[in-house]
Amino acid sequence: MNGAAKRWSVLAWPVRWWARQSLRARLTLISTAIFSVAVLTGAILVIQLQRYALLHVLDASAQKSAVDVAQQIEQDPTRREVLPTTGGVTAVQVVNDDDIVIAASPGTIHSAPILDARQLDAAREGHRLDITSPTTGLGERVLAVRAQNNTVLVVTDLTRIDDSIRVLTRVALIGGPLAVLLMALATYLVAALTLRPVAALRNGASDITAAGLAAQRLPVPGARDEIHRLAITLNAMLDRIDSATSKQRTFVGDAAHELRSPLASLRVQLEVAQRIGPDSDWSGLVDDVLEDVSRLDRLVEGLLSLARLDEAVGSLRHEPVSLDSLVGAVVENYEHSRLPVTLTEVVPLSLVADPDALRRIVVNLVDNGLRHASGGVTITLGLDQSDDRANAVLTVTDDGPGIPEEERERVFDRFYRVEASRSRESGGTGLGLAIVRDLVRAHRGSVRLLDRADGRPGLRAVVTLPVERP
């Protein structure tokens, strides 16, 4: 285990080192490594191709000289001296099948072939042989061509080819590292310029505080690239965070204000009770205290419901619900309410929804109607098939004072109340309709407040929910 742990520690060190590097350094190292491999591979290929091309030219020249020498021997079989006809040829020998030199170029030995017996056999088979000159010690290349019963050996000098390859190799050894260095510098600069908007985003994000979120946004680069789209997306996220933070601050302030009123009333009543003494009639005072406690209880219950709703909107249940049976069950619970709750029209409907959320919608609408009605509340449940899909339409109507048309959207805001009779003295907390709207939207529906259909004073709450097959 110790040996394995040591090996893993050695292997893990490069990973940790790589993880500590900046993105600019990583991009530079990766691109430089890839470019280095490409330069090395290209240099090797170029050198090999250059050598192959030079050898091909040299062999072509030797081949032509061998053919010309063979023609010279055919024209005069007694010749003892032959002349090469192309440049680059250093020596020519004509050897018969007994490996005896019968002719040679000036300056070439006549006593013995320049190749031994094994090499001669290979040359006669068409192989090109690279040898070292016994006199100069330089590299030479031998090519053989058959001419009747003789073999023409043409020797060419490889020095110029080796010199060319040597010069090309030196150029590659000097130019390759310079090219890699220039590539690394260019990559580093390009990465720096490319990542500059990212650094601006980081600096902008570090300057943004929760308190000053409304007036601060991340800089958006002018280039229409991925960083531009990232900045736009982050700014949209900041807009949502700013909106949520603003709503949270407003909610906390409104909740504190709403709680302060009944608490202040309780404090005043308790101080009055303390002054009047234990012998006084406390029945009226107790009723007032109980009323304030009831208001506090409703307000706390509403706040808890909102908190649970904010957490559970994304995790509502989806199960088959018989909406007509659910509405009927809710209406039965109001048999002993101070005003009658009547279910006048019901269409059997089933939809996929959260039954607890639907029950809360109906209860809140009925409670809101009873709080302001003077004669009763009427409920209808119908089906609207005018759109591409069917919609369940729940209507809760009261005969109260109604709500001005310009106030009907604002009453869905948390803690908002109309200045007229629909106020906190009527027992509301300003949270019921806000809860209804959030639950309806979570079910992809809509809720509206309209005048009564018969034209009389009152308010009609219309909830539309999409109907889907269970």
C-alpha positions in Angstrom: 0.0 0.0 0.0 2.8 2.4 0.8 4.4 1.8 -2.6 1.1 2.3 -4.4 0.4 5.4 -2.4 3.8 6.8 -3.3 3.3 6.1 -7.0 -0.2 7.7 -6.8 1.3 10.7 -5.1 3.9 11.1 -7.9 1.2 10.7 -10.5 -1.2 13.1 -8.8 1.4 15.9 -8.6 1.1 16.9 -12.3 -2.7 16.9 -11.9 -2.6 19.2 -8.9 0.0 21.4 -10.7 -2.2 21.6 -13.8 -5.3 22.5 -11.7 -3.5 25.4 -10.1 -2.7 27.0 -13.5 -4.8 29.8 -14.9 -7.0 29.3 -17.9 -4.6 31.5 -20.0 -1.6 29.4 -19.0 -3.5 26.1 -19.8 -4.5 27.4 -23.2 -1.0 28.5 -23.9 0.6 25.2 -22.8 -1.9 23.1 -24.7 -1.6 25.0 -28.0 2.2 25.2 -27.7 2.4 21.4 -27.1 0.2 20.7 -30.1 2.1 23.1 -32.3 5.5 21.6 -31.2 4.3 18.2 -32.2 3.1 19.5 -35.5 6.4 21.3 -36.1 8.5 18.3 -35.2 6.4 16.0 -37.4 6.5 18.5 -40.3 10.3 18.9 -40.0 10.9 15.2 -40.1 8.6 14.7 -43.1 10.1 17.6 -45.0 13.7 16.3 -44.4 12.7 12.8 -45.5 10.9 14.0 -48.6 13.8 16.2 -49.5 16.3 13.4 -49.2 14.0 11.1 -51.3 13.7 13.8 -54.0 17.4 14.4 -54.2 18.1 10.6 -54.3 15.6 10.2 -57.1 17.3 12.9 -59.2 20.7 11.4 -58.5 19.5 7.9 -59.5 17.9 9.2 -62.7 21.3 10.8 -63.6 23.2 7.6 -62.8 20.7 5.5 -64.8 21.2 7.6 -67.9 25.0 7.4 -67.6 24.8 3.6 -67.2 22.7 3.3 -70.4 25.1 5.5 -72.3 28.1 3.5 -71.1 26.4 0.2 -72.0 25.9 1.6 -75.6 29.6 2.5 -75.7 30.5 -1.1 -74.8 28.1 -2.5 -77.4 29.6 -0.3 -80.1 33.2 -1.2 -79.1 33.5 -4.4 -77.0 37.3 -3.9 -76.8 37.2 -0.5 -75.1 39.0 -0.3 -71.8 38.0 3.2 -70.9 34.4 4.6 -70.8 33.2 8.1 -70.0 30.1 9.1 -67.9 27.7 11.3 -69.7 25.9 13.1 -66.8 27.0 15.1 -63.8 27.3 13.8 -60.3 29.0 10.5 -61.5 32.3 9.9 -59.8 33.2 6.5 -61.3 32.1 3.9 -63.8 33.1 0.2 -64.0 32.0 -2.5 -66.5 32.2 -5.9 -64.9 31.5 -9.2 -66.7 29.8 -12.2 -65.3 33.1 -13.5 -63.9 33.4 -10.3 -61.8 36.3 -9.1 -63.9 36.6 -5.4 -64.7 36.7 -5.0 -68.5 36.4 -1.2 -68.6 36.4 1.8 -66.3 36.2 5.5 -66.3 39.4 7.6 -66.0 40.8 7.5 -62.5 38.9 4.4 -61.5 40.7 1.2 -60.6 40.7 -1.6 -63.2 42.1 -4.4 -61.0 39.0 -5.2 -59.0 35.4 -4.3 -58.8 34.4 -1.6 -56.4 31.8 -4.0 -54.9 32.5 -7.4 -53.3 30.8 -10.5 -54.6 27.8 -10.3 -52.3 27.2 -6.6 -53.2 27.6 -7.4 -56.9 24.9 -10.0 -56.7 22.6 -7.5 -54.9 23.4 -4.8 -57.5 22.6 -7.2 -60.4 19.2 -7.9 -58.8 18.4 -4.1 -59.1 19.3 -2.9 -55.6 20.9 0.5 -55.1 23.7 0.3 -52.7 25.0 3.0 -50.4 28.7 2.5 -49.6 31.7 4.3 -48.2 34.5 5.2 -50.6 37.7 3.3 -49.6 39.8 6.2 -50.8 37.9 9.3 -49.6 35.8 7.8 -46.8 32.8 9.7 -48.1 29.3 8.2 -48.8 28.7 6.9 -52.3 25.8 5.3 -54.1 26.1 2.5 -56.6 23.6 1.7 -59.3 23.9 -1.3 -61.7 22.5 -1.8 -65.2 22.8 -5.0 -67.2 24.3 -4.8 -70.7 24.3 -8.2 -72.5 26.7 -10.3 -70.4 28.2 -7.3 -68.6 27.1 -5.2 -65.6 27.7 -1.4 -65.7 28.3 0.0 -62.2 27.8 3.7 -61.8 29.1 5.4 -58.6 27.5 8.8 -57.6 28.6 11.1 -54.8 26.2 11.5 -51.8 28.1 14.4 -50.3 26.0 17.1 -51.8 22.8 15.3 -50.7 24.1 14.9 -47.2 25.1 18.6 -47.1 21.7 19.7 -48.3 20.0 17.5 -45.6 22.4 18.8 -43.0 21.6 22.4 -43.8 17.9 21.7 -43.8 18.2 19.9 -40.4 20.0 22.9 -39.0 17.3 25.3 -40.2 14.7 23.1 -38.6 16.6 22.9 -35.3 16.9 26.7 -35.2 13.6 27.7 -36.9 11.4 25.1 -35.1 12.0 26.4 -31.5 11.7 30.0 -32.7 8.4 29.2 -34.3 7.2 27.4 -31.2 8.3 30.4 -29.1 6.5 32.8 -31.3 3.4 30.6 -31.2 3.5 30.5 -27.4 3.7 34.3 -27.2 1.0 34.8 -29.8 -1.3 32.3 -28.0 -0.6 33.9 -24.6 -1.5 37.4 -26.0 -4.6 36.2 -27.9 -5.8 34.3 -24.8 -5.2 37.5 -22.7 -7.2 39.6 -25.2 -9.9 36.9 -25.5 -10.3 36.5 -21.7 -10.3 40.2 -21.0 -14.1 40.4 -21.1 -14.1 37.4 -18.6 -11.9 39.4 -16.3 -14.2 42.4 -16.7 -17.1 40.2 -15.8 -15.3 38.9 -12.7 -14.4 42.5 -11.6 -17.9 43.6 -12.3 -19.3 40.7 -10.2 -16.9 41.4 -7.3 -18.2 45.1 -7.3 -21.8 44.1 -7.2 -23.4 44.0 -3.7 -26.8 42.9 -2.7 -27.7 46.4 -1.5 -26.7 48.0 -4.8 -27.9 45.3 -7.2 -30.6 47.5 -8.7 -28.1 50.0 -10.1 -25.3 47.6 -11.1 -25.0 45.1 -13.9 -22.1 43.2 -15.6 -20.4 44.8 -18.6 -21.5 43.4 -21.9 -18.7 43.0 -24.5 -19.3 44.4 -28.0 -18.3 41.1 -29.8 -21.3 38.8 -30.5 -19.6 35.7 -29.1 -20.1 33.3 -26.2 -18.9 35.8 -23.6 -21.4 38.3 -24.9 -24.2 35.8 -24.5 -22.9 34.8 -21.1 -22.9 38.4 -19.9 -26.5 38.8 -21.1 -27.6 35.6 -19.4 -25.9 36.7 -16.1 -27.5 40.1 -16.3 -30.9 38.5 -16.8 -30.1 36.3 -13.7 -29.2 39.5 -11.8 -32.5 41.0 -12.9 -34.3 38.1 -11.5 -32.3 38.2 -8.2 -32.9 41.9 -7.9 -36.6 41.4 -8.5 -36.7 38.6 -5.9 -34.7 40.6 -3.4 -36.9 43.6 -3.9 -40.0 41.5 -3.4 -38.5 39.9 -0.3 -37.7 43.3 1.2 -41.2 44.6 0.4 -42.7 41.4 1.8 -40.7 41.7 5.1 -41.5 45.3 5.5 -45.2 44.7 4.8 -45.3 41.7 7.2 -43.6 43.8 9.9 -46.1 46.6 9.3 -49.1 44.2 9.4 -47.9 42.6 12.6 -47.2 45.9 14.2 -50.8 47.0 14.1 -52.5 44.2 16.1 -49.5 44.1 18.5 -49.8 47.8 19.1 -53.5 47.4 19.7 -52.9 44.6 22.1 -50.3 46.6 24.0 -52.7 49.6 24.3 -55.6 47.4 25.5 -53.3 45.7 28.1 -52.1 49.0 29.3 -55.7 50.2 29.7 -56.5 47.0 31.6 -53.6 47.6 33.9 -54.8 51.1 34.7 -58.5 50.3 35.3 -57.7 47.5 37.8 -59.0 44.0 38.4 -62.4 45.1 39.7 -63.6 46.6 36.4 -65.7 44.8 33.8 -63.3 43.2 31.4 -65.7 41.5 29.0 -65.5 44.1 26.3 -61.7 44.3 26.6 -61.4 40.6 26.4 -63.5 40.6 23.2 -61.2 43.2 21.6 -58.1 41.3 22.7 -59.5 38.1 21.2 -60.3 39.9 18.0 -56.7 41.1 17.7 -55.4 37.7 18.6 -57.5 36.2 15.8 -56.1 38.8 13.4 -52.6 37.8 14.4 -53.4 34.2 14.1 -54.8 34.7 10.5 -51.9 36.8 9.6 -49.3 34.3 10.8 -51.2 31.5 9.1 -51.1 33.4 5.9 -47.4 34.1 6.2 -46.8 30.4 6.8 -48.9 29.5 3.8 -46.9 31.8 1.6 -43.6 30.4 2.9 -44.8 26.9 2.2 -46.1 27.9 -1.2 -42.8 29.5 -2.3 -41.1 26.2 -1.4 -43.7 23.8 -2.9 -44.8 25.5 -6.1 -42.2 23.6 -8.1 -43.1 20.3 -6.4 -46.9 20.2 -6.6 -48.5 16.9 -7.0 -50.0 15.9 -10.3 -52.8 13.4 -9.9 -56.3 12.9 -11.2 -58.8 15.2 -9.4 -62.5 15.4 -9.7 -63.0 19.1 -9.5 -66.8 19.0 -9.2 -66.5 16.7 -6.2 -63.8 18.8 -4.6 -65.9 22.0 -5.0 -68.9 20.3 -3.6 -67.0 19.1 -0.6 -65.7 22.6 0.1 -69.2 24.1 -0.2 -70.6 21.6 2.4 -68.1 22.9 4.9 -69.8 26.3 4.8 -73.3 25.1 5.8 -73.1 27.0 9.1 -71.3 30.2 7.8 -72.9 33.6 8.5 -74.0 33.8 4.9 -75.1 31.1 2.5 -72.6 29.6 0.0 -74.5 28.2 -3.0 -73.3 25.9 -5.8 -75.7 26.9 -8.6 -74.1 25.1 -11.6 -71.7 22.2 -11.8 -70.3 20.4 -14.8 -68.5 17.1 -14.0 -64.8 17.7 -14.6 -61.6 15.8 -14.0 -58.1 17.3 -14.4 -54.6 16.5 -13.3 -53.5 18.8 -10.5 -52.7 19.0 -6.8 -55.9 18.5 -4.8 -54.7 20.4 -1.8 -53.7 23.4 -3.9 -57.1 23.3 -5.7 -58.9 23.1 -2.3 -56.9 26.1 -1.1 -57.9 28.1 -4.2 -61.6 27.5 -3.7 -61.5 28.1 0.1 -59.6 31.4 -0.3 -62.0 32.7 -3.0 -65.0 31.7 -0.9 -63.6 33.3 2.3 -62.8 36.4 0.4 -66.3 36.6 -1.0 -67.9 35.9 2.4 -65.8 38.6 4.1 -67.3 41.3 1.9 -70.7 39.9 0.8 -74.0 41.2 2.2 -76.3 38.4 1.0 -74.2 35.4 0.1 -71.7 33.8 -2.3 -72.5 31.9 -5.5 -70.2 29.3 -7.1 -70.4 27.9 -10.6 -68.2 25.3 -12.4 -68.2 25.1 -16.2 -66.2 23.9 -19.2 -64.8 26.3 -21.8 -63.8 24.6 -25.1 -63.3 27.8 -27.2 -59.5 27.5 -27.3 -57.4 24.7 -28.7 -57.9 22.8 -25.4 -60.6 22.5 -22.9 -60.5 24.7 -19.7 -62.3 24.3 -16.4 -63.9 27.7 -15.4 -64.6 28.2 -11.7 -66.5 31.3 -10.8 -67.0 32.7 -7.3 -69.4 35.6 -7.1 -70.3 37.8 -4.1 -72.7 40.8 -3.7 -70.4 43.0 -1.8 -69.2 46.6 -2.7 -66.9 45.2 -5.4 -63.5 46.5 -6.4 -62.7 49.4 -8.8 -61.4 48.2 -12.1 -58.1 50.0 -11.8 -57.5 48.2 -8.4 -58.2 44.7 -9.6 -54.7 43.7 -10.6 -53.1 45.2 -7.5 -55.2 43.3 -5.1 -53.2 40.2 -6.1 -50.1 41.8 -4.6 -49.3 40.6 -1.1 -50.7 42.7 1.7 -52.5 45.1 -0.7 -56.0 46.2 0.3 -58.4 48.5 -1.4 -59.0 51.7 0.6 -62.8 51.2 0.7 -64.7 48.6 2.6 -62.2 45.8 1.7 -59.7 46.7 4.5 -58.1 45.0 7.5 -61.1 45.9 9.6 -63.1 43.4 7.6 -60.8 40.7 8.8 -58.6 40.1 5.8 -54.8 39.8 5.8 -54.2 40.8 2.2 -52.6 37.4 1.4 -55.6 35.3 0.2 -55.7 36.4 -3.4 -51.9 36.5 -3.6 -51.9 32.8 -2.7 -54.7 32.1 -5.2 -52.8 33.7 -8.0 -49.6 31.8 -7.3 -51.3 28.5 -7.1 -53.3 29.1 -10.3 -50.2 30.1 -12.2 -48.4 27.0 -10.9 -51.2 25.0 -12.6 -50.7 26.9 -15.8 -54.0 28.7 -15.3 -55.3 32.3 -14.9 -57.4 34.2 -12.4 -59.3 37.4 -13.1 -61.6 39.7 -11.1 -64.7 41.0 -13.0 -68.0 42.7 -12.4 -71.0 40.6 -11.8 -72.6 39.1 -14.9 -76.1 40.5 -14.0 -74.8 44.0 -13.6 -75.5 44.3 -9.9 -72.9 45.4 -7.3 -70.4 42.8 -6.4 -67.3 41.0 -7.6 -66.8 37.9 -9.7 -63.6 35.9 -9.4 -63.0 33.7 -12.5 -60.4 30.9 -12.4 -59.4 29.1 -15.6 -57.5 25.8 -15.4 -56.5 23.6 -18.3 -58.2 20.2 -18.4 -56.0 17.3 -19.2 -56.8 13.6 -19.3 -55.7 11.7 -16.2 
